[in-house]
Amino acid sequence: MLHDEVIRQRIEESRQLLYQLEMQYGLRHPKVLKQSMHLDELINRYNRVKYREGMKPIA
């Protein structure tokens, strides 16, 4: 359970950073796209953990 809480925290931090980058650079900037892909990776990792545990994914 601790592992998924760490991932959830990282997801939230990544979301906040993505929002800040989008406000600063706009949606099509490479930094924004890279951060978006990083956030996707974290969400996918979390969903894989939850799927293995038999729980519902968050996205």
N, C-alpha and C positions, 0 to 999 in steps of 0.2 A: 504493500500500500504506500509506503514512503516513496518508492520510485515514481509512481504515477502522480503523487503530489508535487514532486520536483519537476516533472514534465509539465504539469498544469501551470506551475509558477513560471516556467520558461515560456510557455505558450502565451501567457498574459503579458510578460515582459516583451516578447517578440511582437505581439499585437500593438502594444503601445509604441514601440519603436517604429513599426511599419506606419502607423498613423502619423507620427511626427515626421518621418521621411516624406510621406505623401504630401503633407502640408507644406513642407519646405521645397520639394523638388517637382511635385506633380506625379501623376500615375505612371508615366512612361519612362521615367528616369531609371537607368541601370541599377542604382542603389535601391530604389523602391522595388524593382523586380526581383533583385537578389534577396532582399529581406522577405518578400512575399513567398519566394520559394523556400526559404529557411523556415518560415512559419508553417508552410504546408508539410515540410518534413517532420516538424515537431508534432503536428496534429496527426499525421499518419503513424508516427511512432506510438503516440498515446492510444490511438485506435487499435493498433496491433496488440498492445498490452491488454486493453480492455476486451478485445475479441477473444484472446487466449483465456481470459478470466471468465468469459461467458457473460460479460456486461454489455450494455448498449454503448456504442461510440458517441462522441460528442459532436461530430460533424459528418 
